[in-house]
Amino acid sequence: MRRHRRLGAIPKLIQIKDEIGPHRHSTAMADLIVFRCPQTGMNVQTDLEKQLRQERRSFASFACPACTRLHFIDLASGQPMSRER
């Protein structure tokens, strides 16, 4: 048997609990590094997360999909290592 609702009746809504919180997009999204490839001049997004400034610089190697070369990226500034550094 089908149950018929009265006209104008508002259906009950189910409350969904959000375990992550209301600001999940701003806190869960990582600040990924995007740098300009020194060989091609193209903007390249990495899978490296930007880190807070530290006393010592820390670099991570990244295989660039634009030029297929290996770049060393400063994790604090997001800039590739240059010949001057």
NORUR-V304983 format. One record per residue. RES is the residue in three letters. BURIAL is 1 if it has 24 or more other C-alpha atoms within 12 Angstrom, else 0. Layout:
RES,BURIAL / RES,BURIAL
This chain:
MET,0 / ARG,0 / ARG,0 / HIS,0 / ARG,0 / ARG,0 / LEU,0 / GLY,0 / ALA,0 / ILE,0 / PRO,0 / LYS,0 / LEU,0 / ILE,0 / GLN,0 / ILE,0 / LYS,0 / ASP,0 / GLU,0 / ILE,0 / GLY,0 / PRO,0 / HIS,0 / ARG,0 / HIS,0 / SER,0 / THR,0 / ALA,0 / MET,0 / ALA,0 / ASP,0 / LEU,0 / ILE,1 / VAL,1 / PHE,1 / ARG,1 / CYS,1 / PRO,0 / GLN,0 / THR,0 / GLY,0 / MET,0 / ASN,0 / VAL,1 / GLN,0 / THR,1 / ASP,0 / LEU,1 / GLU,0 / LYS,1 / GLN,0 / LEU,0 / ARG,0 / GLN,0 / GLU,0 / ARG,0 / ARG,0 / SER,0 / PHE,1 / ALA,1 / SER,0 / PHE,1 / ALA,0 / CYS,1 / PRO,0 / ALA,0 / CYS,0 / THR,0 / ARG,0 / LEU,0 / HIS,1 / PHE,1 / ILE,1 / ASP,1 / LEU,1 / ALA,1 / SER,1 / GLY,1 / GLN,1 / PRO,1 / MET,1 / SER,0 / ARG,0 / GLU,0 / ARG,0
